């Protein structure tokens, strides 16, 4: 292994692009239940996402839940999820249904979907 290759792996690059690690990237899907619609929940999640290296979407579901689908490093996603719970709207969350998958690289940013 050439020293530059090892250095590139340590820096977390993929195809020479810093910060885009393919291996180890995960997809987190969370369905939040509680009083999570009509209280600014999606907006708060989008604002919180700015502080993390994650991409994805957040949207209301017809049954009153809010769905979050986000991709990134697993530790980053776990910290993002914790930040949502600790936010000023965290007390509206009654339960979270959490699913983990391998990342599909479907997102370029983090958006609210209507």
N, C-alpha and C positions, 0 to 999 in steps of 0.2 A: 504494500500500500504506500503510495506517495504521501509525503507529509501534507501537501495541500489538500488531498482528498480527505484525510482524517480531520484536518482543520475545518474543511467545509461541512462535514457531518456534525462536528461539535457546535458550529454556529447555527445549525438548524436550517440548512438550505435545501432546496429541491430544484434541480435543473439550474443551479446557480442563482436562484432567486431567494434572498434572505427572508426568513419568517414564514415560508410556505413549506411546511414539512408534510409530506404525503404519508409516510409511515408514522403511525401513532395518532393521526388525526381521527377524531371521533365525531359522531353525530349524536346529539342529545335531543330527545323529544320529551317535553313535559306538558302534561295537561293539568292546568290549575283549576281547582274547584273552590267555590266559596262565593263571596261577593266581589268577583273580579272583573265584571263588566260595568261600564258606566262610571268608573272611579279614576280613570287615567292610568290604568294598569299597563296597557300596551305602550303608551307614551313613556311611562317610567322605565319599562324594560328596554325600549329603544335607547333612551338616554343612558341607562346603565351600560348597555352594550358598547358604547363609545370608549369606556374605560378598560375594555378587554379586547384581546385579539381573537374575536369571534365574528362569524357571519351567520346570517339566517333570517328567520321571519318570526313574527308574533301576530296572532290573529284571534278574533272572537269566533267561537263555535256556536252553532244554533242552539245547543242545549245549555248555554250559559257559562260554559267553561272557556278558558283561554288556552290556546295551544302555542307553545314555543318550540321551534325547531332551530337548532343552532349547531354549527360545526366549528371545530378548533381542537387544540390540544386538550386532552382530558382534564388535566389539572386546571387549565384556564376555564373550561366549561364548568367545572365544579365550583370554582371561585365565583364565576358569573351567577350561577344558580344560588349560591349562598348570599351574594349581594342582593339578589331579588328578594329573598326571604327577609333580609335585614333592612330593606328599604322602608320608606314611610308607608307603603301600601302592603307590606308583608302581613300585617294583621288581618287583611281581607282574605288571605289564602287559608282555606280549610284543609285541603289535601293536595298532594302532587302525585300524579301517576307518571313515573319516570321510565324511559326506555333508552338504551344505548345501542348504537350500531356503528359500523365502520362509516367514515365520512364518504359522501357521494360527490362532494365538491360542486354542489348545485348553486351555491350562492356567491355573489361578489361583494356584498355589503350586508348590512342588517336593516331590515325594513318592516314596517307595519303593513300587513295585507288586509284589505277590506273584503 
